[in-house]
Amino acid sequence: MTEMTTSALHLQVLALTVFLVCAAAVTPAASAQQQQLPGCPDKCGDISIPYPFGIGARCARDQYFELECNRAYSPPRLIVSTHRQHLVNLSLADGEATALINARRQCYNSTEGLIGDANNYVNKDITLVGSNAYRFSAARNRFVALGCPNMGYFVDTYGYYVSGCTSICRPSQGNGASGASTGGCTGEGCCQSRIPTNTDYYELYVQTFKPGEGDPILRGGTTACRYVFLAEDKWIDTTYRGHPDFDRNDDFAVPVVLNWAIRNVGNCSAATRNMTDYACRSVNSHCIDSIDGPGYRCNCSQGYEGNPYLDGGCQGHQASGPVLTRQTAQFQGILGALSSIFQT
């Protein structure tokens, strides 16, 4: 083997060694991003479960983020352990969870007598009271009264009125039934109203109008059942777009958006005074004050993505791009130096 061939072989071996070292340096940034604590399940059916949420006490930040995966159903159901809501979605970036909650209804016979059906459970409360995580989103939900005539409303934990609206139906061709709607949930057959921020409880009510009572305009048309519920605004717009039929008597569940946050302190300023308990663990993350009640959330810094609630959880564009470029430059520089050495 000639001296030139030996030198070239040495150069190739050294180049491969340098490449492997540089590649190892960028491997953590390119690896799959972890969303859950080691040894903890990260899914329930098709729903991802990112920390600070977790299945069981060991895997959650605290009891308020503890979830259960009920595999008695197909697909499995994700349940909030403390308040029993059925979740169908969780989002770290938006600080939101979506729950399915049954609409409440009251149904009447032809003389407007209340039918004593087990499903007529208006006045039952829906509560998140005591939760250091969830609130009913004021920005994403609306209160809805459906059916006619229906003055629906809800009260708070003290029994005080919070929000409500009145739904009226037009008479059809003289038969007293509800007529065709002009479309949308705007007061005819269906109405909606906003809810306040920091809502963690609602108790639903239906005020009906018996025959001979109230303004005749309010009794232009009637439906057998009247419903009251909170629901996601996009769901309302989609469901009641066009000319829907508001005359229904079935049970149904509606999506309700929950805002979640770390609520054991009031805001980011208070949270950063106790770094031991501070939830934003990744160095590439920052704190955001809650928009719905006390508390805070964490987001990955610009250019990073992943889970800010885990150590090293935020990686991404800035973690992979600049590191790869820097290592490549070092690699090329070393190759150039080695080449000049072996050529001398």
C-alpha positions in Angstrom: 0.0 0.0 0.0 1.5 3.4 -1.0 2.0 6.2 1.4 -0.7 8.3 -0.5 -3.2 5.5 -0.2 -2.6 5.0 3.5 -3.0 8.8 4.1 -6.3 8.8 2.2 -7.5 5.8 4.2 -6.6 7.6 7.5 -8.4 10.7 6.3 -11.6 8.7 5.5 -11.5 7.0 9.0 -11.0 10.3 10.8 -13.8 11.9 8.7 -16.2 9.1 9.6 -15.3 9.5 13.3 -15.9 13.2 13.2 -19.2 12.7 11.4 -20.4 10.3 14.0 -19.5 12.6 16.8 -21.3 15.5 15.2 -24.3 13.4 14.4 -24.6 12.3 18.0 -24.5 16.0 19.0 -27.7 16.8 17.0 -29.6 13.5 17.7 -31.5 14.8 20.8 -32.9 17.7 18.8 -34.1 15.4 16.1 -35.5 12.8 18.4 -39.3 12.3 18.9 -40.6 14.9 21.4 -41.7 13.4 24.7 -45.2 14.4 25.9 -45.6 12.4 29.1 -43.6 11.3 32.1 -41.5 8.1 31.7 -43.6 5.0 32.2 -46.9 6.9 31.9 -49.6 6.2 29.2 -49.8 9.0 26.7 -53.1 8.0 25.1 -56.6 6.9 25.9 -58.0 5.5 22.7 -57.2 8.1 20.1 -56.8 11.0 22.5 -53.3 12.1 23.4 -52.6 12.8 27.1 -49.8 15.3 27.5 -48.3 16.1 30.9 -49.4 17.9 33.3 -52.4 15.6 32.6 -52.0 12.0 33.4 -53.7 8.7 33.9 -53.5 8.1 37.7 -52.0 10.1 40.5 -48.4 9.2 39.7 -48.6 10.5 36.1 -50.5 13.8 36.7 -49.1 17.1 38.1 -51.7 17.0 40.9 -55.2 15.7 41.6 -56.8 18.3 39.4 -55.0 17.1 36.3 -55.6 13.4 37.1 -57.6 11.5 34.4 -59.1 8.1 34.1 -59.3 6.0 30.9 -62.5 4.0 31.0 -62.0 1.0 28.8 -65.5 -0.4 29.4 -66.5 1.7 26.4 -65.4 1.4 22.8 -63.6 3.6 22.1 -62.3 4.2 25.7 -63.6 7.3 27.4 -61.3 9.9 29.0 -62.8 11.1 32.3 -61.8 14.0 34.6 -61.2 12.2 37.9 -62.4 15.0 40.2 -65.6 16.1 38.4 -66.4 13.2 36.0 -66.5 15.2 32.7 -66.1 13.1 29.6 -63.2 14.7 27.6 -62.9 14.3 23.8 -59.9 16.6 23.2 -56.9 18.1 25.1 -54.7 20.9 23.8 -51.5 22.1 25.4 -50.9 25.1 23.0 -54.5 26.5 23.4 -55.0 25.6 27.1 -58.3 24.0 26.2 -60.1 20.7 26.7 -63.4 19.7 25.1 -66.0 17.8 27.1 -69.3 16.2 26.0 -72.2 17.3 28.3 -75.8 16.3 28.0 -78.3 19.0 27.1 -81.1 19.4 29.6 -84.7 19.2 28.6 -88.3 19.6 29.8 -91.1 18.0 27.7 -94.8 18.8 27.8 -98.1 17.1 26.7 -100.7 18.8 24.5 -102.1 20.8 27.4 -98.6 22.0 28.4 -98.5 19.7 31.4 -95.0 18.7 32.3 -94.3 15.0 31.4 -92.7 13.3 34.3 -89.9 11.6 32.3 -86.7 10.6 34.0 -84.9 12.5 31.2 -86.5 15.8 32.2 -83.7 16.8 34.4 -83.5 20.6 34.0 -82.3 22.3 37.3 -79.4 19.8 37.7 -76.1 21.6 38.2 -73.0 21.2 36.2 -70.0 22.0 38.3 -66.2 22.5 38.3 -66.3 24.1 41.7 -63.1 23.4 43.6 -61.1 22.6 40.5 -57.6 24.1 40.4 -57.6 23.4 36.6 -60.8 24.0 34.7 -63.2 26.8 33.9 -66.1 26.9 31.3 -64.6 29.1 28.5 -66.4 32.4 28.1 -64.8 33.0 24.7 -65.7 29.7 23.2 -69.1 28.7 24.7 -72.6 30.2 24.6 -75.7 29.5 26.6 -78.5 28.1 24.4 -82.3 27.8 24.8 -83.9 25.6 22.2 -87.6 25.0 21.5 -90.6 27.1 22.0 -91.7 29.0 24.0 -88.6 28.8 26.1 -87.2 31.4 28.4 -84.0 29.6 29.5 -81.3 30.8 31.9 -78.7 29.6 34.4 -77.7 30.6 37.9 -74.5 30.5 39.9 -73.6 28.8 43.1 -75.5 31.5 45.1 -78.7 31.1 43.0 -78.2 34.4 41.2 -79.1 34.8 37.6 -76.1 34.8 35.3 -77.2 34.6 31.6 -80.2 33.6 29.5 -82.4 34.2 26.5 -85.9 33.7 25.1 -86.7 31.4 22.1 -90.0 31.9 20.3 -91.5 30.0 17.3 -93.7 31.3 14.5 -97.1 29.6 14.0 -97.4 27.6 10.8 -100.6 27.6 8.7 -102.9 27.8 11.6 -102.2 24.5 13.3 -100.3 25.9 16.2 -97.1 23.9 15.5 -93.8 25.5 15.1 -93.2 27.0 11.7 -90.1 27.0 9.5 -87.2 28.9 11.0 -85.5 31.8 9.3 -82.2 30.1 10.2 -79.5 30.5 12.8 -79.7 30.5 16.5 -81.0 34.1 16.8 -84.2 33.9 18.8 -86.6 32.0 16.5 -86.7 28.4 17.7 -83.2 28.8 19.2 -81.5 31.7 21.1 -78.0 32.1 22.6 -76.2 34.4 25.0 -72.7 34.9 26.3 -71.4 33.7 29.6 -69.0 35.5 31.9 -65.4 34.7 32.6 -64.3 32.5 35.5 -67.5 30.4 35.3 -67.0 27.1 37.2 -70.7 26.3 37.8 -74.1 26.5 36.2 -77.6 25.4 37.1 -80.0 25.4 34.2 -83.7 26.5 34.2 -86.6 26.6 31.8 -89.4 29.1 32.3 -92.4 27.9 30.2 -95.6 29.8 29.4 -98.8 27.9 30.2 -101.9 28.3 28.0 -103.6 31.7 28.6 -100.5 33.1 30.3 -98.2 35.7 28.9 -98.3 37.7 25.7 -99.9 35.7 22.8 -96.9 36.5 20.6 -94.8 34.3 22.9 -97.1 31.4 22.1 -97.3 31.6 18.3 -95.9 28.1 18.0 -94.9 25.4 20.4 -92.5 22.4 20.5 -93.0 19.3 22.7 -89.6 19.7 24.4 -87.5 22.8 25.4 -83.8 22.4 26.0 -81.1 24.5 27.8 -77.4 23.9 27.6 -73.9 25.4 27.2 -72.2 24.6 23.9 -69.2 25.5 21.8 -69.9 28.4 19.6 -68.6 26.7 16.4 -70.9 23.8 17.1 -73.9 26.1 17.4 -73.1 27.9 14.2 -72.7 24.6 12.3 -75.6 22.8 13.8 -78.2 25.6 13.4 -77.0 27.0 10.1 -79.6 27.3 7.3 -83.1 26.2 8.2 -82.8 23.6 10.9 -85.7 21.8 12.7 -85.8 22.9 16.3 -88.7 20.6 17.2 -86.9 17.6 18.8 -87.5 15.3 21.8 -84.4 13.2 22.0 -81.4 13.2 24.3 -78.2 14.5 23.0 -74.7 15.6 24.2 -73.0 18.8 23.1 -69.3 19.8 23.1 -68.3 22.3 25.8 -64.9 24.0 25.8 -63.0 24.1 29.1 -60.2 26.5 29.7 -57.5 24.9 31.9 -54.6 26.4 33.7 -52.3 25.9 36.7 -54.5 27.6 39.3 -52.8 27.1 42.6 -51.4 30.7 42.3 -52.9 33.8 40.8 -50.6 34.5 37.8 -47.1 34.2 36.4 -45.6 36.8 38.7 -46.7 34.7 41.7 -45.7 31.4 40.1 -42.1 32.5 39.5 -41.6 33.2 43.2 -41.6 29.5 43.9 -39.4 27.8 41.2 -39.7 24.4 42.9 -43.4 24.3 42.1 -43.2 26.4 38.9 -44.8 24.4 36.1 -42.9 25.7 33.1 -40.0 23.2 33.3 -38.4 23.5 29.9 -35.7 26.2 29.6 -37.1 27.1 26.2 -40.5 28.0 27.5 -42.3 31.0 28.9 -45.3 31.7 31.2 -48.7 33.1 30.2 -51.3 34.5 32.6 -54.7 32.7 32.4 -57.4 34.5 30.4 -60.3 32.9 32.3 -59.8 33.2 36.1 -56.7 32.9 38.2 -53.6 30.9 37.2 -51.1 30.6 34.4 -50.1 28.3 31.5 -46.8 27.5 29.8 -45.9 27.7 26.1 -42.7 26.8 24.2 -40.7 29.9 23.2 -40.8 31.1 19.6 -39.0 28.6 17.3 -39.5 25.7 19.6 -42.3 23.2 20.0 -43.1 20.3 22.3 -44.2 20.1 26.0 -43.1 23.1 28.1 -44.2 21.3 31.3 -41.4 18.7 31.0 -37.6 19.2 31.5 -36.2 19.5 28.0 -39.7 19.3 26.5 -39.4 22.3 24.1 -37.4 21.5 21.0 -37.8 22.4 17.4 -36.6 24.8 14.7 -34.0 26.7 16.7 -32.9 23.6 18.4 -32.3 21.6 15.2 -31.5 24.2 12.5 -28.6 26.2 14.1 -27.1 23.2 15.9 -27.0 21.2 12.7 -25.5 24.1 10.8 -22.8 24.7 13.4 -21.8 21.1 13.6 -21.7 20.8 9.8 -19.4 23.8 9.7 -17.1 22.3 12.3 -17.1 19.0 10.5 -16.1 20.7 7.2 -13.4 22.8 9.0 -11.9 19.7 10.5 -11.9 17.9 7.2 -10.1 20.8 5.6 -7.5 20.8 8.3 -7.0 17.0 8.1 -6.7 17.2 4.3 -4.0 19.8 4.5 -2.1 17.7 7.1 -2.1 14.5 5.0 -1.2 16.4 1.8 1.9 17.9 3.4 
